[in-house]
Amino acid sequence: MGFLRENPKSAADAVQGETRTLGREGGVIVLDPNGNPAWSFNTPGRYRGMMRAGAGPVVAIYGDE
């Protein structure tokens, strides 16, 4: 992220692009230096969640959540 000046979502999607190229499945969670999260996965669902100060919890399973 630092070298390419990518945001967390772009970096996560780039890693998943490489995973797809290898014909594999998986997911990745990325945090920037300020703790801003992003995730990317190439499976139908991936359990994930986060909680930040001043906000309610976020819990999701499927890609459209």
Order of alpha helices (4+ residues) and beta strands (2+ residues): alpha-beta-beta-beta-beta
